[in-house]
């Protein structure tokens, strides 16, 4: 039986008078895949019309839980500076869980190794080609394993660097030079890479930037206010892009 995954997104965009957008995204998997079981109500989003960031609980040894204040702070910023309704509470999801498909936006961060099982690879491909969006923030040391796992998920697609003219850098805040440099890491230029599903970015991978750390409470890393603001604005651009594509 052909399986259909519908991810419903209700979003009010900006305070500049843009209309509300309701997107229904349907994806179909191979006939060999069976329909996922219905989730208990306790595992479903409390309000599916609000924007929720689901933190990915991945395997492999990396600290997937890094930055406890990051997601609530980003959502606070989005709530205060746009008309997007948000769910401030962080949700955690494993790639092996069926509730993954209830969250159109998944965030992964940390240091070290990330590893998916073969079943999780299949599920992530299904999620991303079905309208899901995955933001990966390399907080340092994730790059080799991220690239390895992305190649397993999409062996026929390349991880490409987005040009600075891409809309993810244009609205609602403009980043003329791509991702902002929040932390030093190896002192290299920040890069924003993507995997495309057609014309849509379904994976956005930020390297040598660390916007996730920039979202955290000011005392955690003692980042200057302008660095934190840039990180929060970049995060807002990414969220708006994901919710409208």
Kinemage of the C-alpha trace (Angstrom):
@kinemage 1
@onewidth
@group {chain A} dominant
@subgroup {mainchain}
@vectorlist {calphas} color= white
{ca unk a 1} P 0.000 0.000 0.000
{ca unk a 2} L 1.287 3.453 -0.906
{ca unk a 3} L 1.910 5.434 2.272
{ca unk a 4} L 1.099 9.147 2.460
{ca unk a 5} L 2.683 11.472 5.000
{ca unk a 6} L 0.949 14.827 5.409
{ca unk a 7} L 2.669 17.576 7.276
{ca unk a 8} L 0.307 20.479 7.898
{ca unk a 9} L 1.865 23.862 8.485
{ca unk a 10} L -0.079 26.928 9.593
{ca unk a 11} L 2.031 30.036 9.755
{ca unk a 12} L 1.386 33.759 10.051
{ca unk a 13} L 4.323 35.508 8.412
{ca unk a 14} L 5.922 38.800 9.481
{ca unk a 15} L 4.370 41.963 10.765
{ca unk a 16} L 4.536 43.531 7.327
{ca unk a 17} L 1.086 42.387 6.304
{ca unk a 18} L 1.864 39.160 4.484
{ca unk a 19} L -0.991 36.664 4.287
{ca unk a 20} L -1.192 33.468 6.308
{ca unk a 21} L 0.007 30.398 4.474
{ca unk a 22} L -1.388 26.909 4.859
{ca unk a 23} L 0.747 24.226 3.299
{ca unk a 24} L -0.137 20.576 2.955
{ca unk a 25} L 2.853 18.522 1.856
{ca unk a 26} L 2.272 14.933 0.768
{ca unk a 27} L 5.030 12.405 0.150
{ca unk a 28} L 4.724 8.812 -1.096
{ca unk a 29} L 7.058 5.970 -0.253
{ca unk a 30} L 7.580 2.634 -1.969
{ca unk a 31} L 4.816 0.043 -1.927
{ca unk a 32} L 6.900 -2.214 0.269
{ca unk a 33} L 6.655 0.259 3.141
{ca unk a 34} L 3.725 -0.161 5.497
{ca unk a 35} L 1.600 2.583 6.999
{ca unk a 36} L 3.068 3.955 10.212
{ca unk a 37} L 0.886 3.289 13.261
{ca unk a 38} L -1.174 6.118 14.678
{ca unk a 39} L 0.520 7.934 17.508
{ca unk a 40} L -0.961 8.195 20.985
{ca unk a 41} L -2.318 11.681 21.621
{ca unk a 42} L 0.405 12.248 24.229
{ca unk a 43} L 3.070 12.034 21.496
{ca unk a 44} L 1.400 14.472 19.107
{ca unk a 45} L 2.029 18.228 19.116
{ca unk a 46} L -0.213 19.986 21.627
{ca unk a 47} L -1.088 22.604 19.005
{ca unk a 48} L -0.233 21.629 15.416
{ca unk a 49} L -0.779 25.223 14.227
{ca unk a 50} L 2.249 26.475 16.182
{ca unk a 51} L 5.862 26.302 15.068
{ca unk a 52} L 7.801 23.697 17.032
{ca unk a 53} L 11.510 22.940 16.868
{ca unk a 54} L 12.140 19.241 17.471
{ca unk a 55} L 15.629 18.459 18.744
{ca unk a 56} L 17.056 15.295 17.217
{ca unk a 57} L 18.205 12.676 19.716
{ca unk a 58} L 20.718 10.889 17.526
{ca unk a 59} L 23.031 7.978 18.257
{ca unk a 60} L 26.783 7.688 17.753
{ca unk a 61} L 28.176 9.307 20.885
{ca unk a 62} L 27.845 13.011 20.082
{ca unk a 63} L 26.243 15.326 22.638
{ca unk a 64} L 22.896 15.792 20.879
{ca unk a 65} L 21.545 17.586 23.982
{ca unk a 66} L 24.072 20.447 23.767
{ca unk a 67} L 22.742 23.968 24.416
{ca unk a 68} L 19.660 23.651 26.586
{ca unk a 69} L 18.650 27.316 26.330
{ca unk a 70} L 19.168 27.605 22.566
{ca unk a 71} L 15.814 26.468 21.175
{ca unk a 72} L 13.584 28.357 23.660
{ca unk a 73} L 15.586 31.540 23.040
{ca unk a 74} L 15.263 31.205 19.269
{ca unk a 75} L 11.526 30.624 19.546
{ca unk a 76} L 11.179 33.622 21.873
{ca unk a 77} L 12.964 35.763 19.290
{ca unk a 78} L 10.734 34.498 16.466
{ca unk a 79} L 7.634 35.171 18.561
{ca unk a 80} L 8.743 38.716 19.408
{ca unk a 81} L 9.869 39.692 15.911
{ca unk a 82} L 7.408 37.962 13.583
{ca unk a 83} L 3.773 36.916 13.633
{ca unk a 84} L 4.616 33.214 13.636
{ca unk a 85} L 2.829 31.360 16.460
{ca unk a 86} L 5.376 29.256 18.337
{ca unk a 87} L 5.543 26.478 20.895
{ca unk a 88} L 8.310 27.576 23.274
{ca unk a 89} L 8.799 24.119 24.777
{ca unk a 90} L 11.551 22.035 23.224
{ca unk a 91} L 10.481 18.672 21.820
{ca unk a 92} L 12.950 15.802 21.518
{ca unk a 93} L 12.617 13.117 18.893
{ca unk a 94} L 14.640 10.113 17.773
{ca unk a 95} L 14.807 9.295 14.062
{ca unk a 96} L 13.386 5.865 14.915
{ca unk a 97} L 10.188 7.327 16.410
{ca unk a 98} L 6.994 7.734 14.406
{ca unk a 99} L 6.368 11.138 15.963
{ca unk a 100} L 9.223 12.462 13.799
{ca unk a 101} L 6.672 12.913 11.012
{ca unk a 102} L 4.581 15.307 13.110
{ca unk a 103} L 7.363 17.899 13.208
{ca unk a 104} L 8.252 19.676 9.936
{ca unk a 105} L 11.408 21.208 11.472
{ca unk a 106} L 14.122 19.127 13.145
{ca unk a 107} L 17.332 20.528 14.652
{ca unk a 108} L 20.567 18.641 15.313
{ca unk a 109} L 23.642 20.028 17.041
{ca unk a 110} L 26.533 18.950 19.233
{ca unk a 111} L 30.131 17.772 19.095
{ca unk a 112} L 31.468 14.483 17.789
{ca unk a 113} L 29.852 11.555 16.052
{ca unk a 114} L 26.349 11.105 14.655
{ca unk a 115} L 25.255 7.689 13.399
{ca unk a 116} L 21.974 6.318 12.024
{ca unk a 117} L 20.858 2.729 11.769
{ca unk a 118} L 19.825 1.432 8.341
{ca unk a 119} L 16.176 1.807 9.335
{ca unk a 120} L 16.747 5.387 10.481
{ca unk a 121} L 18.423 6.177 7.160
{ca unk a 122} L 15.279 5.036 5.345
{ca unk a 123} L 13.057 7.018 7.693
{ca unk a 124} L 15.131 10.198 7.332
{ca unk a 125} L 14.983 9.951 3.543
{ca unk a 126} L 11.229 9.499 3.762
{ca unk a 127} L 10.911 12.449 6.161
{ca unk a 128} L 13.026 14.831 4.080
{ca unk a 129} L 11.463 13.962 0.721
{ca unk a 130} L 8.015 14.232 2.331
{ca unk a 131} L 8.317 17.916 3.207
{ca unk a 132} L 10.445 17.773 6.367
{ca unk a 133} L 13.329 20.159 7.024
{ca unk a 134} L 16.532 19.321 8.902
{ca unk a 135} L 18.816 22.050 10.279
{ca unk a 136} L 22.257 20.815 11.347
{ca unk a 137} L 24.514 23.064 13.402
{ca unk a 138} L 28.088 21.831 13.748
{ca unk a 139} L 28.991 23.016 17.221
{ca unk a 140} L 32.437 21.550 16.480
{ca unk a 141} L 33.640 18.125 15.455
{ca unk a 142} L 30.491 16.833 13.721
{ca unk a 143} L 31.552 17.472 10.128
{ca unk a 144} L 33.027 14.077 9.125
{ca unk a 145} L 30.103 12.073 10.491
{ca unk a 146} L 27.447 14.494 9.202
{ca unk a 147} L 28.810 14.241 5.671
{ca unk a 148} L 29.014 10.445 5.949
{ca unk a 149} L 25.404 10.095 7.145
{ca unk a 150} L 24.040 12.547 4.582
{ca unk a 151} L 25.676 10.483 1.841
{ca unk a 152} L 23.973 7.396 3.276
{ca unk a 153} L 20.588 9.154 3.272
{ca unk a 154} L 21.033 10.600 -0.214
{ca unk a 155} L 23.702 8.607 -2.080
{ca unk a 156} L 22.618 10.181 -5.360
{ca unk a 157} L 22.675 13.817 -4.198
{ca unk a 158} L 25.503 16.207 -3.460
{ca unk a 159} L 25.903 18.509 -0.493
{ca unk a 160} L 26.152 21.922 -2.174
{ca unk a 161} L 27.111 25.310 -0.788
{ca unk a 162} L 24.260 27.795 -1.121
{ca unk a 163} L 25.114 31.057 -2.882
{ca unk a 164} L 24.846 34.231 -0.825
{ca unk a 165} L 21.989 35.281 -3.104
{ca unk a 166} L 19.814 32.381 -1.887
{ca unk a 167} L 16.584 33.481 -0.235
{ca unk a 168} L 17.528 31.826 3.045
{ca unk a 169} L 20.037 34.699 3.451
{ca unk a 170} L 17.639 37.416 2.296
{ca unk a 171} L 14.515 37.482 4.454
{ca unk a 172} L 13.447 38.690 6.840
{ca unk a 173} L 17.092 39.587 7.608
{ca unk a 174} L 19.808 40.047 5.007
{ca unk a 175} L 23.135 38.219 5.322
{ca unk a 176} L 25.252 39.452 2.455
{ca unk a 177} L 28.114 37.049 3.252
{ca unk a 178} L 26.176 33.947 4.243
{ca unk a 179} L 26.057 32.528 7.778
{ca unk a 180} L 27.398 34.797 10.543
{ca unk a 181} L 30.626 33.905 12.343
{ca unk a 182} L 29.637 33.307 15.970
{ca unk a 183} L 32.480 31.153 17.322
{ca unk a 184} L 36.068 30.839 16.132
{ca unk a 185} L 36.360 27.032 15.739
{ca unk a 186} L 39.169 26.582 13.170
{ca unk a 187} L 39.091 30.225 12.127
{ca unk a 188} L 37.632 29.412 8.724
{ca unk a 189} L 34.894 31.164 6.783
{ca unk a 190} L 31.361 30.126 7.853
{ca unk a 191} L 29.631 27.944 5.280
{ca unk a 192} L 26.034 27.033 4.643
{ca unk a 193} L 25.534 23.751 2.776
{ca unk a 194} L 22.323 22.193 1.537
{ca unk a 195} L 20.771 19.105 0.073
{ca unk a 196} L 17.982 19.898 -2.332
{ca unk a 197} L 14.723 18.084 -2.935
{ca unk a 198} L 13.900 19.547 -6.322
{ca unk a 199} L 14.331 23.287 -5.789
{ca unk a 200} L 13.592 23.062 -2.060
{ca unk a 201} L 16.306 22.978 0.583
{ca unk a 202} L 15.455 20.001 2.780
{ca unk a 203} L 18.762 19.915 4.705
{ca unk a 204} L 20.632 23.044 5.748
{ca unk a 205} L 24.034 22.398 7.308
{ca unk a 206} L 25.948 25.241 8.981
{ca unk a 207} L 29.726 24.829 9.488
{ca unk a 208} L 32.304 27.149 11.118
{ca unk a 209} L 29.513 29.425 12.351
{ca unk a 210} L 27.790 27.843 15.366
{ca unk a 211} L 24.557 29.799 15.326
{ca unk a 212} L 23.164 27.276 17.835
{ca unk a 213} L 25.619 28.429 20.498
{ca unk a 214} L 24.706 31.996 19.618
{ca unk a 215} L 21.081 31.306 20.562
{ca unk a 216} L 21.996 30.386 24.116
{ca unk a 217} L 21.625 32.566 27.217
{ca unk a 218} L 24.166 35.438 27.218
{ca unk a 219} L 26.122 34.135 30.219
{ca unk a 220} L 26.754 30.685 28.679
{ca unk a 221} L 29.369 31.747 26.125
{ca unk a 222} L 29.475 35.488 26.853
{ca unk a 223} L 29.009 36.258 23.179
{ca unk a 224} L 28.758 39.982 22.330
{ca unk a 225} L 25.171 41.212 21.809
{ca unk a 226} L 25.714 41.722 18.080
{ca unk a 227} L 26.843 38.101 17.682
{ca unk a 228} L 23.795 36.765 19.534
{ca unk a 229} L 21.504 38.988 17.487
{ca unk a 230} L 23.037 37.770 14.221
{ca unk a 231} L 22.654 34.131 15.301
{ca unk a 232} L 18.995 34.642 16.249
{ca unk a 233} L 18.263 36.487 13.025
{ca unk a 234} L 19.893 33.739 10.954
{ca unk a 235} L 17.848 31.152 12.828
{ca unk a 236} L 14.699 33.134 12.070
{ca unk a 237} L 15.525 33.237 8.362
{ca unk a 238} L 15.984 29.470 8.351
{ca unk a 239} L 12.696 28.884 10.166
{ca unk a 240} L 10.763 31.164 7.811
{ca unk a 241} L 12.273 29.462 4.790
{ca unk a 242} L 11.437 25.991 6.111
{ca unk a 243} L 7.857 26.927 6.901
{ca unk a 244} L 7.179 28.445 3.484
{ca unk a 245} L 8.785 25.869 1.209
